[in-house]
Amino acid sequence: MKIVKINKNKWAEGLDSLAGSYSLTGPVKEQGCHNFKKLNKGQLPDFDFLNTKLSSKSSVFPQSEAMIEYNLDETADNHHIMKEVKKDYSKRAVIGMRPCDAKAILLVKMNFDTPDYKDPYWLNAYNATTFVGLACDQPATTCFCTSTECGPYHEEGLDVLLSDAGDHYIAKALTQKGEELLACAKWTEAADSTVMEKKKKEAEGKIVSSVQTDQLKNKVTLDLYSAPFWDDIAFACINCGTCTFACPTCWCFDIQDEVKGNKGVRMKNWDTCMSPLFTLHTTGHNPRGEKTQRVRQRFMHKLKYFVDKYDKGIMCVGCGRCVRQCPVNIDIRGVCDKMNGYEPA
C-alpha cells in the first residue's frame, strides 16, 4: 500500500486538481456544527471537529432521493408512464470521513447488496464514490469504537486514510481507487510508514469508553425480548427519532409519492423505527404501537437480530452520536451491557 506525505501548503492545490475529475464532499461548519456538504470550487473541508453531527452516509444513501417521475395529464403522450429520474453517477469523493463512518457504510451495504436483491440507486452511488478517511487522534469521551471491531485508525471501507501530522498529512492508499485519487491530486511524495502506526496506538489508547458484546450471540432472543428492563430504558424516550437519524448504520427508508398538479415523483426517504407510523398497518393494527416496543426494537435490531443474522458483530460502530445527541440521555452503552449480561430468572 502506498503511503505519501501531503504538505499542507499543497493541500488546496491538490483538492483543486481533484475537483477537475471528482465531485467533492467534505465536512463544513454551519450553525455551530459540522456536516458533510458538497464543496464549492476552492472550498476546503473543515477538519476542526471531533465528529460531524450526521455521518457521511448520505453520500451514498441520501436523506431524500427522487427515483421515478410521471405525468398524470391524459392529454400528454407519456401520461401515466413512470420514468427513472436521471442520475449523475460520475466520480465523486468524500474527503475527511471518520473511520467509524466508513465501516458503517459497509454495514449498511449488507442491506442494499444481497444475493437476492441489489439496490441500483445505492450501489451506483457507492461504486462511484472514493472514500477518504480522516483518522481520529482526539476521540470524544463518548466514542467506544475499539469495542465494536473498529477504531480511530480503522481502514475497512476506506480507499485512503489521512492522518494529521502537524504541517502535513500522511495519506495511506488502501485500494486502487485510493491510489488513483492520490495520483490525480499529484500527491506523490513518499512518507515514513512507521509514523502512522505510532499515532494509531496513541489514538486507541485515548478511547476511554467501551461496551461488552461477547455474550450477545449466545443469548436466547426471546429471553432478551422478554427481559424486565425495557420499560425502564424506554421511560424517558420521547420517540423523537434523533438516535436513528444520527446513526450511521440505520438503513430504514420509506417510499412516498409527491404530486403537484399533474406531475408526480416517487421518493425514497429515511424513516425511523421510533415513529408510531413506522409499523402501522392499513388495517389500523400496529404491532409496535407502544413506545417501549419501539425502543426495544431499535436495540434488539442493532444488538441481537443483526448479530444473529449476519454474524458480523453488532450493528454499531461506536461513534457515540446517539449518546451525545439524545435529548433524554438514553445511552446505548448501558443498554448493550444490560443485554450482554442478562440472565433470565
N, C-alpha and C positions, 0 to 999 in steps of 0.2 A: 504494500500500500504506500502510496506517495504521500510524503509529508513536506509541506512547504511553509516558508516564512512570508507573512504579508506585512510589510511596513505600513503603519497607519497613515503615513503621508502618501501612500499609493492605494489606499483603500477606496477612496471616492473614484479615483481614476479607473480602478478595476470594475467597480459597480457600473460605471458609465459604459464600459466595454460590454458588460453583461446585458445591459439594457437594450443593446442593439440586437440581441438574439433571444432574450428571455423577457417575459413579463415578471416583474419583481414584486414580491410581497415581503413586508417586514414589520417589526414592532414599531408602533407610532404612539406617542403620548397625546392623549386627548381627554379633556375634562378630568384630569388628575390621575388617570390610569393608562396603562399600555394595552393596546390590542393590535392585532395584525391587520394591516391595511395595504392596499396596492400603493407602491411607492411611485410618486411622480418623478419626472425627469429631474435628475440632480438631487433628489431627496434621499437622505441616508437613513437606514434603520437606526432607531434609538436603542442602544443596548444598556441603558442605565435603568435596569429593572431587576427585581428578583424573579417575578414571573408575570405573565400577562393576565389580564382579567379573564379572558376567554382563551382557549387554546387555538392553535393554528389548524385545527380540524376542518374549519370552514373552507380552507384552501381546496379541499377535495370533496367536502360534504357541506355545501352552502346552507345557511340557515333557512333560506327560501330559494327554490330553484324552479324556473319555468321549464316544463318538459314538453307539453303539447299545446298547440293553439288551434282554434277552429272559428268558423264563421257561421252564424245562425241565420243569416239573411238569405231567404229562399230564392231571391232574385239573382243571387250571385252564382257563378258556375261551380264554385268549390264549396257550396254550403254543406254543412254537416259532415265535412271531411276533416279528420284530425291530421295535423301535420306536425312533425317534430320541430321544435324550436331550434334554430341553428345555433351551434355552439362553437366557441373558439378553443380548440384543444392544441394550440401551438405551445411551444416550450415555455415553461414558467418555472420560477424558483422561489422557494420560501427561504428567506435569509434570517437566521437568528432564532429558530425554534429551540426550545429546550429538549434535551434528550428524552425526557419522560413523555413529551408530546409526540415525538417520533414513534416511540414504542406504542403509544396509544392508538396511533393511526393503523398500525399493524393489527391491533386487537379489533378495531372497527372493521378492518378489511375482511376479517373472518366472517362477518355477517353479509358482506356485499359480494364476496368472491367465493362461492361454494361450488362443489361438484355439480349441484343441481341447478343453480341459478347464478348468473353473473350480471350484476347491475351495470349496464353500459355507461350511465352517467357518472357513477362513482369511479369505475375503473378507467375510463377515458381520461378523467381529470387526474387520477393517481399516476397513470403511466406518463402523462405529460409533465409531471412535476419533479423537480430536483429538490431534495430536502437538505438544507444546510443548517446544521445544529450549532448552538452556542452552549458550550459546556458551562456548568453551574458551579462557580468557585465559591460562592457565598450562599449556600442553600438556606431557605427560611426555616424557622423553628417548627413549622407545620409540615415540612417535607419529610416523607418516610419512604422515599423511592428505593433505598437499598434493601428494604424488606419486601419489595414487590418484584423482585428479579429485574430491577432497573438500577439507575444510579446517575449521579451528576455528570459522568463522562460516558454514559451508555451509548453504544454505537448502533444498536439494532434499529433498522428503519431509516437510518440516515445515509445520505450519499457523501456528505462532507461533515466533519466535526471541527468546529472552531474553538480555540482556547485563547482567552485574552492574556497576553504576556507583557502587559505594560505598554511599550511603544510599538508593539507589533502583535499580530495574531499568528498562532500556529494553526495550520489547516491540514487535516488528515483526510485524504481522499479514500473513501471506503468502497466505492463502486466505480464502474466505467462512466456512469453519468456524472459522478463527482469529479473524476479526472477531466472530463470534457469541460465542465464548468470552470475549473481552475485554469485550464488552458485558454478558455475563451476570455477570462479576466486578465490573462497574462501574468498570473501569479505563479512563478516558476522557481523562485529562489529556495534552495534546499534548507531544511530546518533540522535541528537536533531532535531525534525521536525520543530521547530519554526525558526531555523536559515535560512533555505531556503526561507521561507515566507518573512522574513525581507529583504533578499537580492533581492528577486523578486520585492518588492516595490521600493527599491533603484534603481534597474536597469531600471524599467519602467519610473521612474522619470527623467532619463537621456536622454530619447528619445526627441529630440528637433524638429523633422520634422514630418509632418502629411499631410494627404490628406483628402479631403471631398468626400464622396461617397454616402451620404444619399439620393440624388435625382436621381441617375443613373437609378434605377429601374423604376421610373416614366416617364423618358424621352421617347419621341417617337423616335423609331430607325431611321426612315427616316429623322427626323429633325436633329439629330446628324450627320447622314451620309452626309447631305447637308449643314452642318454648314460652315461658311465662313473662319474658322481659319485653315483649313487643309493645304492649300498652305503655309502659314506662318510657321507652325510646320515642314513641310517637306522640307522647303527651304534649310537647311544646310545638310540634310541627304545625306550620300554617299552610302547608301544601302550595307554597309559592313557586316551586319548581326551580329555584336558583341552583340547587345542587346538580340537577340533571342538565341544565343549560350550560353550567360552568364546566361540567365533567368532560374531559377529552375522550372518554371511552363510551359515552352514551351514544346509541345509534338509532333510537326510535324516531320514526317520522310518520307524518300523516299526508294523505294526498287529497287536495281540495281543488274544486273548480271556482274560478273567479270570472264572473261575466259582467260586462258593461255594454249595454245596448245589445248589438247583435254579435259582439266579439267576445270570445272566451279563451281562457288559458287554464291549463291543468298544472297545478303547482305541487312540488314536494316541499314540505315544511317540517322542521324539527318539531317533535312532540315530546311530552313528558308523562311518565307513569304516575307522577304526583297529581295529575289532573283528574278530577272525578269523571270527566268526559272520556278519558282515555280508553276505558273498557266498557263504556255504556253501549248496550245492545239496542238494536232498533225496536225490540220488544219492550224496552224500558227496563229490563233487568240489568243490573250492574254487579258482576262478580266481585268487584273490589270497590264497593260503594262507600266503605268506611275508611277513615283516614289511616287507622292502624294497618289495614290490609294493604294500602298503597305504600306505606313506609316499609312494611315487611317485604313487599315485592321488590322494592329498589335494592335493599340489602341482600335479600336471598338471591336475586339475579346476579349481582356482582360477586358475591362471596360464596355461593353454593351452586346454583344452577349452572353458571358458566364453568366453574371448576369441574363439575361432573361431566358436562357435555364435551368440553374441549381438552381437558387435562393440560392446560397451558398456564397454570397459576390463576390468580384472581383477576377479575375484570377491573383492575385498578392499577395505576402506575405510581401512586404515592405523591402526586403533585401538590396535594393539600388545598386545592382550590375550594372544595366543598366545605372544608373545615374553616377556612378563613372567611368565606362569604355567607355561610348560613346565618340568617338573622336571629336564630334562636339557639345557636351553639350546639346543634346536633353534630356529633363527631364520629365519623366512620371508623376511626382508630379504636374507639371504645366499643363500638358495635362489633367490629371484627374480632376483638379479643373476647367479647362475651360469647360469640358464636363458636370461636375456636376452642374455648374452654368449657362449653356447656355439656353437662352430663344429665340426662333425664333422671328424675327421681325413681 
